[in-house]
């Protein structure tokens, strides 16, 4: 028993030594080639994470995409696969949240102010979220098959902590535009550094209703 008690701190120390950090910066170019000053909101995540990697700690309220002043807030949300997202209606009018994306098809139907509905996202991918009444309401959800993800700060920086030692693909994904990928090896010691570059695409402003028809006057 004493020998086991003595070895426990050593085993815990070895476990801690098997994790590291990934840090870096994402450069964002505009469609005209000019660099963008505000580089916040780019999703950065790891691919190739072992299936046994510990998920992020549970607790706290589920992610929310609010419906307020005929807009979705936030317009971009990133969640790991299996997460439930709530869609509260904070307007004084009805909304009908839906998606026809391959990663998640759903139709929450009409619901009034003060009500909230939810969707659990079971597949990784990009989900475009719309309102069937208001064509100006557009949001995107990036569902990642990894517990290691972040959104860039205004200067493009990001950091992923407690990553198991190993080799991974780092993906930088802008809400609109083409993603960039880099290989990285994580170990103990200083953070593995990586630089990525994405080109910002055009912001989506139009879409069809859930039945595939264009929007007309709602009655």
C-alpha angles and dihedrals in degrees: 000000000000091000091052091048090050093050095049096081090048092052092048090049091052090051091052091049090058093069132072144163137264116208135166148114136274120215115209120204122194120232089262091057096254116131116251117234097208106057097170124128101041111138114231120187143155126249124201096039113163114258090237094058111127114254122233113282114273122234140091127064120315118259114279133207105194126208105218131153089355093300136103114240118229101024091201126043129173121200137164118252112279095035121137115222123198124218109200119188107225095167125096090238136067124272134189112205116199145155133198095186118135091237093056130005115189143147117200094187126218116324133169138233115299095025126110134195130189142211129200112216109217101170131059117241144078120310121197111206123201142167115240091215103042117047092194092065109097132155136163130215121198109204111196129196091222139075090219112082141120144176118242121249123236091275091051095252125141140169133200115198136200093020115167113248112265145082121299145166114248113210126198110197123184119202088240120024141033122317125234128218134201134175119238136179117214124205141144119294126038119015118271104251124217136172122205135182129204133179115226115233131205117292113247112245104164137046142154129263120260091269092054096254126122120260119268133171111310115233 
